[in-house]
C-alpha cells in the first residue's frame, strides 16, 4: 500500500511540475527546471515537425480545452473537450494512439462506466473518448482522460489510426 501511495504521489508531483513549468513558459517566464524545459522543447519541436509533414496528428490544448485534428499544417477538425480536473490531471507530452475500441468499460476507484464510446488509448489507461454522462465540455471534469461529445469522438475515431501522434500541452 505504501509503495502504491508513493507512486501516486510521485506521479502527481511530476505532472504538477511539468504543468507549472509549461504554464510559466507559455506566459514568458523561464523555468529553471531543465527537465520541464526539455519536455516543452520536445513538444514544440514535435509540433513544428508535424506541421511540415502530411501526417495526421492530434493537438490538445488543456488551457483552452480544445482539440484540433491536423493533416500536416492544415487543421481539419476542431472541438471543445473536457480534460482531467485538478485532482486527476491529463498528462502533458507527446504520445501515439496505442489502441482503439468502439466501446469499452472504464473503471476506477470512484467510477465504473459501461459502454464508453470510441475510446483511443495513448498512455496506459489515459485516452480520448466519447462521454455521454456529462455535457460540461470546455471544463476539466474527467479523471485524466480527454472527453469528447459522442458524435465528435466517433468522427475522430474514424479519422485517426493506431500510431497517430497526440500532442498535449498547456
NORQUILIN-V429811 format. One record per pair of residues at least 12 apart in sequence whose C-alpha atoms are under 10 Angstrom apart, sorted by sequence separation. I is the first residue (numbers start at 1). J is the second residue. D is the distance in whole Angstrom. If there is no record, write none. Layout:
i: (I:I)
j: (J:J)
d: (D:D)
This chain:
i: (21:25:47:57:58:66:67:68:103:104:105:117:118:119:135:136:137:21:56:57:58:66:67:102:103:104:106:116:117:118:134:135:136:21:22:26:56:57:65:66:67:102:103:104:105:116:117:134:135:18:21:22:25:55:56:57:65:66:67:101:102:103:104:115:116:117:131:132:134:17:20:21:54:55:56:57:59:64:65:66:101:102:103:115:116:128:129:130:131:132:133:18:19:22:23:54:55:56:58:64:65:66:101:102:103:108:115:116:126:127:128:129:130:131:132:133:17:18:21:22:53:54:55:56:57:60:64:65:100:101:102:107:113:126:127:128:129:130:131:132:17:18:21:22:51:52:53:54:56:58:59:60:61:62:100:101:106:113:125:126:127:128:129:130:131:132:18:50:51:52:53:54:56:58:60:61:62:63:99:100:101:113:125:126:127:128:129:130:131:15:18:19:50:51:52:53:60:62:99:100:129:130:131:14:18:50:51:52:61:62:98:99:100:123:130:131:49:50:51:60:97:98:99:122:129:130:48:49:51:96:97:98:99:121:129:130:47:48:96:97:98:99:104:120:128:129:47:95:96:97:98:103:119:120:130:62:95:96:100:102:103:119:129:130:62:94:95:99:100:101:102:119:128:129:62:94:98:100:119:128:62:97:118:61:97:117:60:91:111:117:118:60:110:117:118:120:116:117:118:119:59:91:108:118:119:58:90:117:118:120:58:90:117:118:119:120:58:118:119:128:57:58:118:23:57:117:118:120:122:120:121:122:120:122:19:122:122:83:82:47:81:46:81:43:81:82:43:44:81:90:42:43:89:102:40:42:82:88:89:90:102:39:40:82:88:89:90:91:39:40:82:83:85:86:87:88:89:90:91:39:81:82:83:84:85:86:87:88:89:90:91:102:80:81:82:83:84:85:86:87:88:89:90:101:102:80:81:82:83:84:85:86:87:88:89:100:79:80:81:82:83:84:85:86:100:79:80:81:82:83:84:85:81:82:83:84:85:100:82:83:84:100:82:83:84:99:100:82:83:84:97:98:99:81:82:83:97:98:99:81:82:83:96:97:98:81:82:96:97:98:80:81:82:96:97:98:80:81:95:96:97:79:80:95:96:97:16:19:22:79:95:96:19:66:81:94:95:96:19:65:66:80:94:95:15:16:18:19:65:79:93:94:95:12:15:18:64:65:78:79:93:94:12:15:16:18:63:64:65:77:92:93:94:12:15:16:62:63:92:93:12:14:15:62:63:91:92:93:62:77:90:91:92:12:67:77:90:11:66:65:67:66:77:62:60:69:68:69:69:69:58:67:68:67:67:57:58:56:57:56:57:56:64:65:57:58:59:60:61:62:63:64:56:57:58:59:60:61:62:63:56:57:58:59:60:61:62:55:56:57:58:59:60:61:55:56:57:58:59:60:50:47:46:47:46:47:46:44:43:43:44:43:40:39:40:26:26:25:23:24:22:23:22:21:19:20:18:19:18)
j: (33:37:59:69:70:78:79:80:115:116:117:129:130:131:147:148:149:34:69:70:71:79:80:115:116:117:119:129:130:131:147:148:149:35:36:40:70:71:79:80:81:116:117:118:119:130:131:148:149:33:36:37:40:70:71:72:80:81:82:116:117:118:119:130:131:132:146:147:149:33:36:37:70:71:72:73:75:80:81:82:117:118:119:131:132:144:145:146:147:148:149:35:36:39:40:71:72:73:75:81:82:83:118:119:120:125:132:133:143:144:145:146:147:148:149:150:35:36:39:40:71:72:73:74:75:78:82:83:118:119:120:125:131:144:145:146:147:148:149:150:36:37:40:41:70:71:72:73:75:77:78:79:80:81:119:120:125:132:144:145:146:147:148:149:150:151:38:70:71:72:73:74:76:78:80:81:82:83:119:120:121:133:145:146:147:148:149:150:151:36:39:40:71:72:73:74:81:83:120:121:150:151:152:36:40:72:73:74:83:84:120:121:122:145:152:153:72:73:74:83:120:121:122:145:152:153:72:73:75:120:121:122:123:145:153:154:72:73:121:122:123:124:129:145:153:154:73:121:122:123:124:129:145:146:156:89:122:123:127:129:130:146:156:157:90:122:123:127:128:129:130:147:156:157:91:123:127:129:148:157:92:127:148:92:128:148:92:123:143:149:150:93:143:150:151:153:150:151:152:153:94:126:143:153:154:94:126:153:154:156:95:127:154:155:156:157:96:156:157:166:96:97:157:63:97:157:158:160:162:161:162:163:162:164:62:165:166:128:128:94:128:94:129:92:130:131:93:94:131:140:93:94:140:153:92:94:134:140:141:142:154:92:93:135:141:142:143:144:93:94:136:137:139:140:141:142:143:144:145:94:136:137:138:139:140:141:142:143:144:145:146:157:136:137:138:139:140:141:142:143:144:145:146:157:158:137:138:139:140:141:142:143:144:145:146:157:137:138:139:140:141:142:143:144:158:138:139:140:141:142:143:144:141:142:143:144:145:160:143:144:145:161:144:145:146:161:162:145:146:147:160:161:162:145:146:147:161:162:163:146:147:148:161:162:163:147:148:162:163:164:147:148:149:163:164:165:148:149:163:164:165:148:149:164:165:166:86:89:92:149:165:166:90:137:152:165:166:167:91:137:138:152:166:167:88:89:91:92:138:152:166:167:168:86:89:92:138:139:152:153:167:168:87:90:91:93:138:139:140:152:167:168:169:88:91:92:138:139:168:169:89:91:92:139:140:168:169:170:140:155:168:169:170:91:146:156:169:91:146:146:148:148:159:146:146:156:156:159:160:166:156:166:167:167:168:159:160:159:160:160:161:161:169:170:163:164:165:166:167:168:169:170:163:164:165:166:167:168:169:170:164:165:166:167:168:169:170:164:165:166:167:168:169:170:165:166:167:168:169:170:165:165:165:166:166:167:167:167:167:168:169:169:169:169:170:169:170:170:169:170:169:170:170:170:169:170:169:170:170)
d: (7:8:8:6:6:7:5:9:5:5:9:6:6:10:10:10:8:10:7:5:9:6:6:9:5:7:10:7:5:9:9:9:10:9:7:10:6:6:9:5:7:8:5:8:10:6:7:10:8:9:6:8:8:8:4:7:6:6:10:9:6:6:7:10:7:8:9:9:9:9:9:7:9:5:6:10:10:8:5:8:8:4:7:10:8:10:8:9:6:9:10:8:8:8:10:6:5:9:9:9:6:9:6:6:10:10:9:9:9:8:6:6:6:6:7:10:9:5:9:6:8:4:9:9:10:10:10:7:7:5:9:10:10:6:5:5:5:5:6:6:7:9:8:10:8:10:5:7:10:10:9:10:10:9:6:6:9:10:9:5:6:6:6:5:6:10:10:9:8:6:7:9:10:10:10:9:9:10:8:4:9:9:8:8:8:7:8:4:10:10:8:10:8:4:6:10:9:7:6:6:8:8:10:9:9:6:4:10:9:9:7:5:9:10:7:8:9:7:8:9:6:6:7:10:9:5:10:9:10:10:6:5:10:9:6:7:9:9:8:4:8:10:10:10:8:9:9:10:5:8:9:9:10:10:10:10:6:8:9:9:9:10:9:10:8:9:7:9:10:9:10:9:9:8:10:10:9:10:10:9:9:8:10:10:9:10:9:9:9:10:8:10:9:7:9:9:9:9:9:8:9:8:9:6:9:10:8:7:6:9:10:9:8:9:10:7:9:8:7:10:9:10:6:9:10:9:9:9:9:9:9:9:8:9:10:9:8:9:10:9:9:8:10:9:10:9:6:10:10:9:8:6:8:10:9:8:10:9:9:8:9:9:8:9:9:8:8:7:7:10:7:9:8:8:10:7:7:4:9:9:9:5:8:9:5:9:10:5:5:6:10:8:10:5:5:7:5:5:9:8:5:8:7:9:10:6:5:5:5:6:6:9:9:9:10:8:9:6:7:5:6:4:7:9:10:9:9:8:6:6:5:7:10:7:8:4:10:9:10:6:6:8:9:6:7:9:7:8:5:9:8:9:6:10:6:6:7:6:9:7:5:9:9:5:6:6:7:7:5:8:9:5:9:5:5:10:7:8:9:5:7:8:8:8:4:7:9:9:9:9:6:5:10:9:10:7:5:8:9:8:8:9:6:6:10:8:9:7:5:7:8:5:8:10:8:7:8:7:9:10:6:6:9:8:9:9:10:9:8:9:8:5:9:8:6:10:10:10:5:7:8:10:7:10:10:7:5:10:8:9:8:8:8:10:9:8:9:10:10:9:9:10:10:9:9:8:10:9:9:9:9:10:10:10:9:10:9:9:8:7:10:9:10:9:9:7:9:7:8:7:8:8:10:6:6:6:6:6:6:5:6:5:5:5:5:5:5:8:7:6:6:6:6:6:9:10:8:8:8:8:9:10:9:10:10:8:8:9:7:8:9:8:8:10:10:10:8:10:9:10:8:6:6:10:8:9:10:7:10)
